[in-house]
């Protein structure tokens, strides 16, 4: 944009970005997904519902390094999000954990990027794939991350209360960093209400995804999500 508009500053670009987000919400774009990055910085990202896949996703690598990791989170109602902004405890809509895969790239120059920028432009996160429900049990299930059928990482899905605590830490912080969302949720009498939100945190280590790789997430022995890298297929 700075090449097309002489003199455009970073602050100007942020105003343009926020206005785009406001207009999308005004058109009825109501859903959001918050993901705690957890790659050292702990900065959150916000995804649009159109960036969430419910089936196996074919992702064009386009020569950009991609990382895939498992995520686990909770669905929150708009009212629960408003309560979180007021400092109250959050409550999941159905109590079930949501499991899936996050796909991220690293296109940004971190020297001029602040947390509010990471929140608004997704911090490099490009997709959330195949979010599925899992009812918490007494014995937390194991997960495995596989690349081309070979296990490269494994562990236990964190218990529901651990996920809920992480969700509480992310939700209000992320929304306050995204001015249009903060404005929306501050309007308690707004008949449009806020979007329903899925808040997730990472599990396991990020796995590199290159051309023709397939990365899968298994939970309790069952595949719940998969991403296929494809240099020829564009979505």
N, C-alpha and C positions, 0 to 999 in steps of 0.2 A: 504493500500500500504506500510506503514512503517513496517508492520510485514513481508511482503514478500521481501522488499529491505532494508537490514540493513543500518542504517545511513541516510535514506531518511529524509530530513528536510521539514519544511513547505514551504520554498522557492523552494525546488526541486519539491514538489507536485504542486505548482502553475505553474512551467514551464511545467510539464507534462499536467496539465489541459489545459493550453493555447494552447499547441501543438495539443491536441485532438480537441479543438474548431477549430483551423486553418485547420486541415485535414478534418473535417466535412464540413466546408465551401468550401474547395477545391473540395469536391465530389459533390458540387451543392446544399448544404443545405443552402438555401438563406433567409428563413423567420425568424423573431424574434418577440417576444412580450415582451415589457417592462411593468412591473407593479410596481407602487409605493407602497411599503409595508404599510406605514402609521400606523404601530403598535408601535408608539412612536419613532422609529428610523428614519423613512422616507427613509430608504434604498430601492433602487430599486432591482428588480429581472429581469432576462432575461430568457425567455422560448423559446424552439425550437418549430417550427410549428407542430412537431409530438406530442407535449404536449397539443395541442388545439383540443377540441372535438366540433363537430358541432351538436351532438345529445346528448340526456340524457346520462350521464356517470355513469357507475357502478364502484365504487372505492373500492378496497380491503382495509379494515382498518388495518388488520395485527397487531392488538393490538397497533397501533401507533395513538395517539390522532390527529384528523384532525379538522381544522377550515375552514369554508366556508364563503365567503362574496361576496356581489355584487360588480361588477366593471363596470366602464363606461370610454370609451376612444375614441381615434381617430386613423384612419389609416393615416400614413405618407409615402410619396414617398421617395425613396433613396435620391433624390436631396434635398427634404425638410430637411431630416436628416443632410445632409452635411451643409446646410445653418445654421441649429441650432448649429452645431459644430463651425461655424464661428461667432456665436453670433447674428445671424439674427432671426427674428420671424419665427416660424414654421407655416405651412399651411397644413390643413387636405386634403387628397386626394379627398374626395367627400363631405366634410362638415357634414356628418352624424355621430351621436354618435353611438358607439358600446357598447352593453350591454351584460353582461354575469356573470358567477360565477367563482371565484378563489378558488381553493382547496389548502390548505397548511398544512404541517406537521412541527413538531419541533424536528428534529433529531440532530441538530448541537450544539456543545459546543461553546457558544458565546465568551468565554474568549480568544480564539486564532483566531477569525474571524474578518477580516477587511471588509470594504465596497466592495472592489474589489472581495473578496471571495464570498460575498453574491450575487453580480451581476453574477459572473461566475457560481456558483453552484445553482442558483435559490433561495437562501435564504429560502429554505423549501417549496417554491411553487411547486406543482406537476402537476397541470392542470389548464387550462382555458376552461370553458365549455360553449358551445352554444353561441358564440358571434354573436349577431344579430344587424342589423342596425335600427336606429331610427332617423327620420328626426326631428330636433329641431322645436318646435312650440312656439307660444307666451306664452301659459300657460305650464309650465314645468310639466310633468306627475308625478304621485306618483308611488312609488315602495313599494312592500311588500316582506319580506322574510318569508317563511313558513317552518316549520319543522313538518313533518308528518301531513300536512294539516292545522296546527294551525299557525296563524301569530305571529311572535316573534320580528319583527322589521319592521318599515315603515318610509317613509319620501318622499322627493321630489328628483327627478333626477336633479342634478345640471345643470344650463344653459350651453349652448355650450361655451360661452366665459370663464366661470370659469374652465371648463374642459380643454380648450385650454391653459390657463395660467398654470395649473398644469402640462400639457404635456410639455410645454416649460421648466419648472423647472426640469423635470425628464430626458428628452431625452439626451441632451448633457452630463449631469453629469454621467448618467448610461453608456453611450457608452465609455466615456473617462476612466471609471473604468474597462472596459473589453478590455484588450490590443488587442486581435485579431480583435474585431469589430472596435476599434479605428484605427488600421492599415488599415483595409479594406476601411473605409470611407475616410481616408486620401489620398487614391489613386484616385485622381480626373480623371485620364485618364484610369483607369481600365475598360476594356470593360465588365467585368462581372457585374460591378456596385454593389451597396450594396443591402441588402435585404429590401423588403418593411416591415414596422414596424407598429405594433399596440401598442400604448402607453395607458395604462389605470390606473385609480386611484380607490380606494375603495369607496363604498357607504354603509352606514349602519355599524352595528357592526358585527364582526365575530361571527359565530354560530357554536357550537360544533357539530361534526358529529360522531356518534358512530354506532355500528353494527345495520344494518337494518333500520337506519334512512333514510328519504328522505328530502332533502332541496331544495326548489324551489324559484325562483325569478319571481315575477309578476311585470309588468310595465303597467300602465293604464288598469289594470284588466286582462291582458293577460299573460299567462305563457311564459317566454322567455328562461328559462334555468332550469335544474334540475340535482341534483346529488343524487345517491343512494349508501349508504354504504353497502358493501357486504363482509362478511368474507370468502366466499367460491368461489367468482368469481374473477379471476385474468385477467388483461388486459396487 
